[in-house]
Amino acid sequence: MSTVVQPDIARAAGAAMPTRIASYLLAEYLERLRVDVIFGLCGHTNIALLDALSKSRIRFVTTRHEQVAAHAADGYARASGKPGVLLTHLGPGLTNATTGVANAALDSIPMVVIAGDVPSHYYGRHPHQEVNVHQDADQFQIYRPFCKRVYRVDRAADLPRIVERAFHLAQTGRPGPVLVDVPMDIFSADLAVDAFQKAPAEIARPALAPQVAARIVDALAKAERPVLYAGGGVISSRATSALQALAEALEVPVAHTLMGKGCLREDHPLLLGMTGFWGTPIANEKCRTADLILAVGTRLAEANSSSWDPRYTFSIPPTRLIHIDIDSAEIGRNYPTELGVIADARLALQELAAASRGKQYRSRGSLRQEIARGRAEFASNWDHQWTSNQYPLRPERILSELKKAMPEDGFIVTDVGWNKNGVGQQYPITVPGTFITPSGLATMGFGPSAVLGVKTAQPRRAAVALIGDGAFGSNMSVVATAMEANIPAVWVVMDNSAFGTIAGLEKMHYGWSYGCLFEKDGKPYSVDYAAVARACGATGIQISAADELGPALCGALASGVPTVIQVPMENAPTPTPGYWNINDIYRQGC
Ligand SMILES: Cc1ncc(C[n+]2csc(CCOP(=O)(O)OP(=O)(O)O)c2C)c(N)n1
């Protein structure tokens, strides 16, 4: 009987092929994949890789909580276009990072998570921190619901193949996180010096066939009230120029999701704005009354679709829907679809733009005037607040000061709360990709940490985290990390002494905000976040009058020092022109 021997193992064991320790080979392989920064936190299971990283060109940014590292890796991926890389310890390290990795997954962000694990020779015996309640050495399964693939490396010889697969899968198709769970003995195993050879293949993304493009362009040209609807896929695939060319060629207005914001310059005459609960009335109305919508790179998810209620944002049918997405699972899920296309948003929109050049289309009548009027009418509800001197400040005043202080290509990183909803609805973004926000999982805690990754990816551009005090308070260690790693991020803390958005919701339905306010003995309780920043060696500024904010922002951006600007703010709700079904669910009484 012949014995089948794995060639890599045979080579590793044979005298002919020199070997080296796997972690050093891995670090060099990551360098060759152009990984230049890894965010993470140490543990006894991953220090072998840390030592290898210390001898590489890769920068390791140590955070003080794995959720921070995960969001930072996510922010880095969004701002660089490259996969984010996260390194965690086993058990509590991996579980601490779950929220950040799941958030990246639901926003289709490419990420490779490398986690240490228990020594493989102790699987199941409960070595220190093993997760084995249902199965031996089971920790990697914790990531299964939201990772594209979870790998546990059971043999050293598999490490090169699995790491290559992880980088391949994270970036191809619909991007997302992949877990590589590495038992610590495998980091220290011997591998043949040439074990890490294969690099992820270059991928030609799926394009749109010219005859399909001609059909779609024809449908748009003949439609009476067509709308282009752009999701985050348009931003992440860098398809905004093609979208603009298509919109202009056929004079079709453009609405967008939260993550699609920035798909057209905010002052473009064909831009309708964001749809849904926190959208704009003109975007909701034009989508609801459209005869044809071409949706690109969007999940048509609940918040942007007003809980799919046909009275508010989309009424499909009678509206016809053509939907282009990289993920076939998105097509036809929420609405009947006349034509679904699996394609990369940029390639598809480029093909459509080319096919639409010079094409005759139906008169759009007074469309541009209607858009201008609709947008101005809505803005008149709140634009007078842009100059409000009120103290605590109006949130709109904070936006206006930020707009004035920020270079056009600066990044605004939000969290959840007024910041996300208000920026999505009201802030004029003019450069695609400069609005970075958590949408799918919408986790509180994203903004303060993600800005670290954004600024690391684009050190020469401004990066401001616009966040609530709830979010900032949930992990203030970001300031210490910024100091240690010399990441001059700026945090603007919109301080309403509450989980304000939820406090407002509870107040509206139940008449009070029990459990949502920051209070001590029945009185508002406020943390001096600026002092916390100073305690970390960063700059901390307390705003005590509205006109102090502008100079504080300009100074912070120019200083090159991590800065926290604490801005007392009224808890004013974001206007909600759309609908959210939760508001029909709450019931009061016993
Ligand atoms: C981890 C997490 N917990 C809870 C929520 C629910 N939630 C949505 S908005 C919000 C309030 C956020 O408060 P803050 O950061 O102060 O911003 P504000 O609403 O006051 O603008 C909460 C708790 C969430 N999205 N994520």
The ligand as a Gaussian input file, in Angstrom:
#p B3LYP/6-31G(d) Opt

LIG

1 1
 C      -23.254000      49.088000      19.909000
 C      -24.574000      49.751000      19.760000
 N      -25.414000      49.804000      20.818000
 C      -26.612000      50.427000      20.700000
 C      -26.988000      51.005000      19.527000
 C      -28.336000      51.699000      19.393000
 N      -28.140000      53.134000      19.191000
 C      -28.378000      53.737000      18.007000
 S      -28.141000      55.372000      18.050000
 C      -27.696000      55.312000      19.670000
 C      -27.359000      56.561000      20.429000
 C      -25.996000      57.054000      20.147000
 O      -25.714000      58.057000      21.089000
 P      -24.642000      59.172000      20.802000
 O      -23.400000      58.529000      20.319000
 O      -24.503000      60.016000      21.998000
 O      -25.239000      59.994000      19.577000
 P      -26.623000      60.825000      19.539000
 O      -27.711000      59.858000      19.263000
 O      -26.779000      61.483000      20.875000
 O      -26.449000      61.798000      18.418000
 C      -27.754000      54.022000      20.168000
 C      -27.448000      53.640000      21.569000
 C      -26.097000      50.882000      18.427000
 N      -26.389000      51.365000      17.226000
 N      -24.899000      50.276000      18.588000

